[in-house]
Amino acid sequence: MAVRENTIWERFLSPVVRLFINEEELQRYAKSVDWEKQSDRFRRADVTIPTYYSSQNFHGIKGGYLNSGAAVTYDAVTQYVLPPNETWVRQALIDAIKVVPQRIIDLGCGTGSTTLMLKQTFPDAEVIGLDLSPYMLVRASHKAESAGLHIHWRHGNAEDTRLPDNSFDLVTATLLFHETPVAISEAILREAFRLLRVGGQVLVLDGNQKTLRQIEWLNNVFEEPYIREYANGSVDAWMGAAGFAGVQTQDVWWTNQVTSGIKPISTTGETVQTMQHDTPTSADSILDNNDLQGFPSPAFDTTA
Ligand SMILES: C[S@@+](CC[C@H](N)C(=O)[O-])C[C@H]1O[C@@H](n2cnc3c(N)ncnc32)[C@H](O)[C@@H]1O
């Protein structure tokens, strides 16, 4: 698919946003990192980059996320596109958590802004941030180090994480689905279902689909190749189709929405053994060996 040129982003918004960004500081940071060497720490040979991802600009970043420029500028730009306040919007996902998770995976974690909040909220949980861009993971790892948080960063495709079945209590995806074709979002939700233990929760925070449908022009603004498809769909329906129960979408201001679903008790008899509490296995172990035998089940927060 051809990359669009002369979008509203390129002609107008990018220069305006640049006025508010401390470019010198960003350049200093960019130059202080050996991006190729550091991204090699995360890059995995078994990860195939899908065409929908590598063929497009996102947020006006040429070549999408597969370069260090994206990792350096992402946070600086994102703070201006999540009104009224980026932290409040991300906090809505945290507030919607109904489980007390012991293991969490944040799919399409990017520079880790939500991943860090998850770890801060659940300091005893093992938290994994997964992204297709090793450059975004470099930035995320620097942020975690600065905050003194131990998070596992994993290069991978959210559609096919290669992590074991029934191994997480909470799967999150923030600002991911407006950037993927609908068929990919649906595949990611099926993967989330596979990864979750029975009773585990999936949470998707993204653009408000109702609002995006009402304000068609906005879809031209941010140079997002798949945002129209996203706006015309329904995260609720996609979650239901993936097998989740209790699916609910809440508005987050008028610009965003958070959708929650629970992996229900299966009709195939899988449930009871997944609710046992055995000896925990570490995230290092699942990441290295894909061995999740004995990892404890989700603990429900009965006060939520
Ligand atoms: C808009 S950013 C959101 C980043 C972060 N979740 C946040 O809230 O700021 C989208 C991220 O999803 C990643 N991404 C897109 N498709 C993906 C996929 N199939 N698997 C894993 N990551 C993906 C991109 O590399 C990018 O970092």
The ligand as an SDF file (V2000), in Angstrom:
LIG
                    3D

 27 29  0  0  0  0  0  0  0  0999 V2000
    0.2900    3.9590   19.0150 C   0  0  0  0  0  0  0  0  0  0  0  0
    1.5250    2.9270   19.6320 S   0  0  0  0  0  0  0  0  0  0  0  0
    0.9070    2.6060   21.2450 C   0  0  0  0  0  0  0  0  0  0  0  0
    2.0300    2.3340   22.1900 C   0  0  0  0  0  0  0  0  0  0  0  0
    1.6250    2.1920   23.6590 C   0  0  0  0  0  0  0  0  0  0  0  0
    0.7510    1.0530   23.8700 N   0  0  0  0  0  0  0  0  0  0  0  0
    0.9820    3.4430   24.1780 C   0  0  0  0  0  0  0  0  0  0  0  0
   -0.1020    3.3480   24.7410 O   0  0  0  0  0  0  0  0  0  0  0  0
    1.5860    4.5060   24.0570 O   0  0  0  0  0  0  0  0  0  0  0  0
    1.2460    1.3780   18.8350 C   0  0  0  0  0  0  0  0  0  0  0  0
    2.3380    0.3740   19.1340 C   0  0  0  0  0  0  0  0  0  0  0  0
    1.9020   -0.8950   18.6950 O   0  0  0  0  0  0  0  0  0  0  0  0
    2.9700   -1.5800   18.1090 C   0  0  0  0  0  0  0  0  0  0  0  0
    2.3810   -2.6050   17.2440 N   0  0  0  0  0  0  0  0  0  0  0  0
    1.6200   -2.4500   16.1410 C   0  0  0  0  0  0  0  0  0  0  0  0
    1.2250   -3.6350   15.6580 N   0  0  0  0  0  0  0  0  0  0  0  0
    1.7280   -4.5660   16.5180 C   0  0  0  0  0  0  0  0  0  0  0  0
    1.6600   -5.9830   16.5800 C   0  0  0  0  0  0  0  0  0  0  0  0
    0.9890   -6.7000   15.6760 N   0  0  0  0  0  0  0  0  0  0  0  0
    2.3000   -6.6060   17.5740 N   0  0  0  0  0  0  0  0  0  0  0  0
    3.0000   -5.9210   18.5160 C   0  0  0  0  0  0  0  0  0  0  0  0
    3.1060   -4.5770   18.5050 N   0  0  0  0  0  0  0  0  0  0  0  0
    2.4780   -3.9140   17.5120 C   0  0  0  0  0  0  0  0  0  0  0  0
    3.7830   -0.5070   17.4290 C   0  0  0  0  0  0  0  0  0  0  0  0
    5.1160   -0.8950   17.2240 O   0  0  0  0  0  0  0  0  0  0  0  0
    3.6610    0.6470   18.4120 C   0  0  0  0  0  0  0  0  0  0  0  0
    4.6970    0.6350   19.3320 O   0  0  0  0  0  0  0  0  0  0  0  0
  1  2  1  0
  2  3  1  0
  2 10  1  0
  3  4  1  0
  4  5  1  0
  5  6  1  0
  5  7  1  0
  7  8  2  0
  7  9  1  0
 10 11  1  0
 11 12  1  0
 11 26  1  0
 12 13  1  0
 13 14  1  0
 13 24  1  0
 14 15  1  0
 14 23  1  0
 15 16  2  0
 16 17  1  0
 17 18  1  0
 17 23  2  0
 18 19  1  0
 18 20  2  0
 20 21  1  0
 21 22  2  0
 22 23  1  0
 24 25  1  0
 24 26  1  0
 26 27  1  0
M  CHG  2   2   1   9  -1
M  END
$$$$
